[in-house]
């Protein structure tokens, strides 16, 4: 009886415990390996989803702005008397002291004043108004004072829907100046036919007043630090030297932005169709009127840096004639997975100008 109680109290020996620990450790190692492999597959899969989402969001934002490019600024002859020219296209527009956009256009690829983005990428500058007013502008009859424009056909009841206090306006003389230097000013008051601004510009009788609305959209896009970033010209000076705080990231893991103009190159008269895509920036009013669309490509990558190379050849897009998009700015570019988003965006505010005489 005494021996039986002793046998039941003995428990495990040291050897048995050590064997159990070894078996348990082997089981933990196997489970961790399985977990690591499955987690890697999961990150790769979700990383591809991230690239899909980031690219789609970035492309949507660009398309939204490009579809409105030129709104309120795309007049070719305006409302001024026949034979006069009142187009804002191609003029230098001063937004405020020290901030001027040279050669304003609905959209400019690689604008000279915009600091370059990551290596082998393009930049975009998009300009459009927030106004529902006519893009042809309103005719200025006379100027009682330099900062007061008396508008043709304005009345107290009719003034409110077109130009309001706080709107940004640009006055254009009857004859296009050379060089064409214009300024954006804020409407201080509207009384009957009179629109009062802060400073004003002399010599605007029979000219045109273009309404950009209370919040015109003048934004630059660039790929910086493997992210699509945006700079708002109405808040910051996006030109000149690069200032990191002025550029806001709107989509991460976007590693390339490529763009081309779609030109109507048919001899005058133009036929309103795109004949060639390239990066030749127009230098004349007719050149801008002939620019009908913009072709874009965005390259998004997964967030997962793979252990081994998974992309032996860089992706391409339609404009590259099957040549690879250069991603060599990142030494580890082959260890990421990529998705290319391509589209052609018609510039409807330019297309609505139709066939212009002499173009």
Secondary structure, 3 states (H helix, E strand, C coil): CHHHHHHHCCCCCHHHHHHHHHHHHHHHHHHHHHHHHHHHHHHHHHHHHHHHHHHHHHHHHHHHHHHHCCCCCCCCCCCCCCCCCCCCCCCEEEEECCEEECCCCCEEECCCCECCCCCCCCCEEEEECCCCCCCCCEEEEEEEECCEEEECCCCHHHHHHHCCCCCEEEEECCCCCCCCEEEEEEEEEEECCEEEECCCCCCCCCCEEEEEECCCEEEEEEECCCEEEEEECCCCCCECCCCHHHCEEEEECEEEEEEEEEECCCCCCCCCCCCEEECCCCCCHHHHHCEEEEEEEEEEECCCCCCCCCCCCCCECHHHCCCECCCCCCCCHHHCCEEEEEEEEECHHHHCCCCCCCC
